[in-house]
Amino acid sequence: MRPALLVIALILTGCPKNPALVRDAKTYEAEVQFFSMAATRQADQLAEFIASSCSCVEGAWSGSNQDLCASSALNVQTVGARIEWHAQMMRYNGGLIDERPPEEPPAIPSATDLCPMSDEARIEADEAEAEATPAIEGEEQ
């Protein structure tokens, strides 16, 4: 009978409305910095992978690595756009800062923005840019 009363008493009292956060602030800040650093380094390595192993045709990933290239590019773009927002949100949720980051995280740029251009496409883009740039007076064209 007594164990049943104890269970009923615990159920009726519920959990405290403001549970105490038992965590060292310096340790939590070190964790936030570590996760931010790890994500940034991974994104840097993925960007190197994209530059050396991925190719695009007309702005779309191509070749045998196209799925890996696309997911790597999305990861790079996501980390680049949002790592600081997520770190600030972690600090806010952990009680390290009082000001909440914006409700909406930053937009993620398109993964195809990282498509490496072929040499031919790069030459065409350079020529088109040169034609669109007005000549400076006194310069030969």
N, C-alpha and C positions, 0 to 999 in steps of 0.2 A: 504494500500500500504506500509506504513512504517513497519508494522510487517513482511511483506513478505521480505522486504529488510534486515531486521535484521536477519531473519532466513537464508537467502542466504549468508549474510556476515559471520555468524557463521559456516555454512557448508563449505565455501571456506577457512576460516582460520584454521579450524580443531583444534585438540588438540595440546598442546605444546609437543615438542619432548622429553623433559626431565621434566616430571611433578615433582613438589616438593613433597617430602615425608614428611608428617606432622605426625610424630609419635615420642614419647619420647623414646630414646634409652634404658634407664633403664627399662621402662615399657615393651618394646618388649623383652629385655633379660630375664626379669622375666617370661614372657609368654613362652619363649623357655624352660626355666628351669622347669616351671610347667608342660608343656606337656611331657617333657622328664621324669620327676619324675613320672607322672601319668602313662605313658606307662610302665615304668620299674616296678612300684608297681603292676600294673595289670598283667604283665608277671610273676612276682614272685608268685602272688596268683594263677594264672593258672597253674604254675609248681607244686604248692602244690596240686591243684585239680587233676592233672595228676598222681602224685605219690600216692594219696590216693584213687582215684576212677576209674582209667583206667587200662586196662590190654591189653596185646598183646599175640598173638599166632604166632610164627614163624616170628616175625618182623612186624606184621600187627595189627592194632587196632582191638579189638574184644569186644563183649558184647553189652549191650543195649545203652551204651554211646559212641559207636565207632565214630560217626560223630562229636559229641561234643569234644571228646578227640583229634581227628585228627585236628580239627580247632583250638583248644586250643594250641596244640603242634606247629602248624604252626605260631600262634601268638607269642608264646614264642621264637621260633627260629628267627622270623623276627625282633622282638624287640632287642633280644640279638645281632644279627648281624648288625643291621642298625640304632639303635637309635642315636648313636653319629654322623653318617653320615648325618642323617636327621636334627639333631640339628645344625650342622655346615652349612648345606645348607640353613636352615632358617636364620641363622645369616648372611650368605653371601647375600641372597636375600633381607634381611632387611637392608643391608648396614652397619652391625655392624663389619664385617671383610672384608678385601680386597682379601684374598686368597680364590679362589673357591675350594670347595672339588672336588675330582676326578669325572670325568664325569659319570662313572658307579658306582652305589652303591655296597657295599660288597655283595657277594653271600650269599644266605640263606641256611643254612644246612638243610638236610632232616628232616621233622617232625617226621619220624619214629625213628630217632636217640634217641628220648626221650621215646621210648617204654619201660615201666618198665618190667623187666624180671620176669618170675615166679620163685618161689623158686627152682624148679627143673632145670630150664634153668640156673639160677645163679650158682647152684652147679656144673652143667656140665661145665660152662664157667670157674669157678675157678679151676676145676680139669684139664681142657685143658691147662689153663695158667700155672699151676704148672708143668705139664708134659713138656711144652715147655721151661720152665726156666731151664737153666743149673745149676747143683748143684755146690755149692762153695766147694772147696777142704777142706776136714776135716769135712764137715757137713754130718750128717746121712740123708739118704733119707727115 
